[in-house]
Amino acid sequence: MATNQILQIPVDAITWPEQERKSFPEDGIAELAETIRLHGIVSPIGVRRKGDRFEGIWGQRRWLGGKRIGLKEVPAIVCDKIQSEAEVAEIRLMENTARKNLDPLELGDGLAHLMEIGNLSASDVANRVGLNPAAVTKSLSLCQLPDWIREKISAGMISAGAGYELARIKDTEVQAELAKQVASGALSRDRLVATIKARKRGAKKAGPSGTRVTAMLDSNRSISLSGNGMDSVEVLIQWLEELLTKARKVRPQNLALGTFINMLRDQSKA
């Protein structure tokens, strides 16, 4: 991130484009405003020049708090060398994730936006904003949910954890049925997971074993995967990242490969 000067900038000279964070609870802004009244804005906001005005990059809550108590100017780091929209989006995400300012839906939408404008993969985005690749995959999965389910998550009727599980269901009718049960309180997140597993076991008994793919790494090495729903590169990445996450968790135990594979098999039956 390139920064070169800190200026006192008129509050009204700063505009904020639509960004990842959509909501700013009034009580939180009021508390922040009182803190600013007592101590001032300790940490400058970030802006970039837009003609004779400035566009906010990070620190919108501090700007709102200062404006609330009537500040005419706010301290701001002016980032003159930031040019591309991808750079701006990346910095906003880094700032917001570091401060835990985004809810799961906002984070997912922000990651998807950065992937689109920066022409980046999920792994690239994970590296750039300092998130675990598996966490990025989960967050992005919420973007694929129907709007009505996203609204239930936003309202707190469906947890983000349950949303991740619902996003894995390819059958939209089953997804809607289970989402309604979760929203009504009839299904907890754990019961949802158990229900999905039971349905998958039933589908395996009733139908074909699913897709099997073998990826050749070179002439001597290959990886084989099989299962229902593996119909895209994104699903393949998700499965591999889940396997990597589990393997890294047990790495300190120095398990034999066979022991680890048996452990995974036992977990799948739980």
N, C-alpha and C positions, 0 to 999 in steps of 0.2 A: 504494500500500500504506500503510495507516494504522498507525502504531506510536506508543505513547505512554509506555511505561516499560519499564525493564529491571529484572527482579527475580531474586533467587536462589531457585529453586523446587525443592522436594524432588523427587528423581528419581522416586520412587514415586507422585508426584501427577500425573504426565504419562502419558497413554495415547496410542497411535498408531493411528488407524483404518487400514483397508486403503487403500493408495495405489498410485501408479504403480509405484514401485520394489518388486520382489518379493524380491530376493535381496541379502544382505549377506555377501560372502565372509568366512569366519572369519579368514583371514590378514590381510586388509585392516583388519578391526576390531581385531585384535591390534596391528598397527603403529600405528594411530591411538591406541589406548589408551596405548601407551608414550609417544607424543608428548604426549598430555594429561597423563600422569604428570609429565613434565619441565616443560611450559610452561603447563599448564592449558588450559581451553577459551577460546581467544582470541576466536572469533567466536560470539556468542550464538545459541542456537537460537530458533525462532519458535513461539509457542503462542497459543491463544485460550482464554478461560475457558469452562468447561463446568460450571456449578454451583459446587461447592466444589473442583473439580479443574480440570485443564487438558488440552486436546487439542493434540498436536503438529502443527505445520504444515510446518516444515522443520528439518533438522538432526538427523534420526534417527540417522545414523551417529555424530555427536558424542555424542548421548545414550547410545547403546549403548557407545561407548568409555569414557565417564565412568562408566557403571554397571559396566563390566567391572573397573575398578580400584577400585571401592568408593566413588566420590563419593556423598555424601548429597544434594548440591544442585548444580544447574547454572544458569549464567546464561541468561536467556531474555527475549526481547522479547515483551511481552504485547500482542497486537493486538486491543484491545477493540472496535474499530469494524468489524472484519470479521464479517459476518453470514451471507452466503449461501454455500452449498456451492460455487457456481460461482467465487466469489472465492477460496476456499481452494484449489480445484483449480487455478486459474490461477496462484496464487502458487507452489504446489508444482512445477508444470511449469516455471515461469520459473527457480526455484532449481535444479532438477535439470538442465535443459538448459544453464544457465550453467556448471554444474560438470561437465557431461558425465557425470552419474551414472546415466543411463538407457540400457539397451540398446535396440536398434531396436524390439523388440516392446513393451517397456514404454512407450516413447515413443508408439508408435501407439495403444496402449490408452488412455494418458493423454489424448491429443488427442481420441480418440473419446468418452471420458467427459466431457471438458469441453464438446464440441459438444452432447452430449445434455443435460447438466444446465443448461447455459447457453443452450440453444436458439440456438446459433451456427453459422455456416457455416464451411467450411474456411478461407476467406479471413479471416474475423473472428478465428479462433483464431490464424492465422499472425501477424496484426498484434498480437494481445494478448501472445503469448509470444515475439515477436521472431524468428520463423523464416521462411525463404523459403517462399512459397506452394507451390512445386513440391516442396520437402522435406516439407511437411505432407501433400500429396497422396500422395507415396510412402510416408510412414510409415503413413497411414491404410489404404493398400492392403494392408499386412501383416495388418490386422485381418480381411480377407476371406478369407484363406487357411484351408484345412482345418486342424484341430488337429494332425494328424500332421505336416504340413509345418512348422507353427509350432514343434513340438517339435524337429524337425531343425535349424531355425534357432537355437533356444535352445541346442541341444547343440553348435553350431558345425559341423555337418555340411553345412549350406547357409548361404552368406553372406547378409547382408541385401540386398546388391546383386542376387544371384540371386533372392532372394525377391521383390523388386520386379518383376523380369521375369516370374516365374511368376504373380504376381498379375494380370498383364495378359492371361493366357490364359483365355478364356471356356470353352473345352471342358475339362471336368473330367477326362476320360480322358487327354487330351493333357497336361494340367497334371500329373497324377499320374505319367505315364510319364516326363516330363522331370525332374520333381522327384526321382524315384528315381535317375535317371542322374546328376544333380548330387550327390546325397547319397553315391553310391557312388564318386564321383571320376571317373566316365567323361566328365562334361561340366564344363568350367570355365564361369565366368560369361560370358566372351566367346564361347565356343562355344555356350552356351545362346542368347545373343542372335542369333548367326548362324543357329542352327537355327530359331528362331522366325521370323526374317525369311524363311528359305527356305520354311517351311511357308506363310507368308502369301502369298508369290509364287506358290506352287503352287495355293493356294486361289483366288487371283485369276484364274489361267489356267483353272481348272477350273469356276469358278462365276461368279455375277453380280458386278458391280463393287462392290457394297456400298451402304450407305445414303448418301444425299446430303441435307444440310439447308442451308437458306439462312436466316440470322437477319437480319432487318431492324432496323438501328439507328435509322433514321429514313427519311423519304421518299427521301433521296438516298444513303444508305449502307447496305451490306449485307456480310455475311461468309458465304462458302459453304465447307462442309467435306464431305468424303466419305470413306468407308472402311468396313471391316468392324468390327463390334463397337461402333459408336456408337449405343447403345441407351438412354442415360440422360443426365441433366443432369451427373452427376458425371464421366462419360466426356468429355463436351463440355468441361467445365472443365479436366480433365486435359490434353486436347489443346491447348487454348488457352494454358494455363500453360507447356506444353513449348515452344510456338512463341514465347511471350514471352521465355522464358529464353534461347532461341537468338538471338533478335533483340537482346536486351540485351547479349549477349556480343560481338556484332559492331558495336554502336552506335559505339564509339570509332573504328572504321575508316572511318566515313562511306561505307559501301557504297551504291551505287544499289540501289533495290528489286529491279530485274531481276537484278542480280548476286547478291543475297541469295537470291532464289527459285531461281536456277540452282544455287547452292551447296547449298541444301537438297535439291534434286533429285539432285545428285551424291552427297550423303551417304546418301540413301535407297537408292542402288544399291550402296553399298559392302558 
